[in-house]
Amino acid sequence: MSESQFVAPLDVFSLVKTTGTILGRRSHRVCPPLYETRAQAEAALLRLRAANGGTDTYDVWKHSAYIEPARWMSDVVMADGTIVRSNP
């Protein structure tokens, strides 16, 4: 089966960078890729925090698609390591 034949999951997890202050205006930016499991995203979060020294605020968010097949704007890393390419 080629990468283009894999189906993206309906639920994915991502790393989201938050900027701004609690009292002021805040913005959030999804950091690609997306992950099939929360455990994958949390492992990526630990690597990111170690690499940037904790200077930025990141968290793991869950996203759900409500149409089938799911279409995500970023690649999805599946639990087995395969990648489902985005199909914008």
Residue, then its C-alpha position, 0 to 999 in steps of 0.5 A: m500500500s502506498e502512502s497516498q492510500f492511507v486514510a487519515p484518522l478522524d482524531v489527531f493530536s498536535l503541538v500548539k504554540t501559544t503567544g501573548t499574555i494571560l491578560g492581553r491578546r493570545s494567539h495559537r499556532v499549530c505546529p506540524p506534523l499532526y499525530e495519530t496518538r496523544a502519546q506521540a504528541e506528548a513525546a514530541l512535546l518533551r523533545l521540543r521543550a528540551a530543545n528550546g529550553g522552555t522559552d516558548t509555551y506549547d501544549v498538546w491539543k486534540h482535533s476532530a474531523y466531522i467528515e469522512p474521510a478526514r482531510w487535514m492541512s498537515d501531514v499525519v504521523m501514524a502510530d506505526g511511523t507511516i505518514v499520511r500526506s496532507n490533502p488540502 
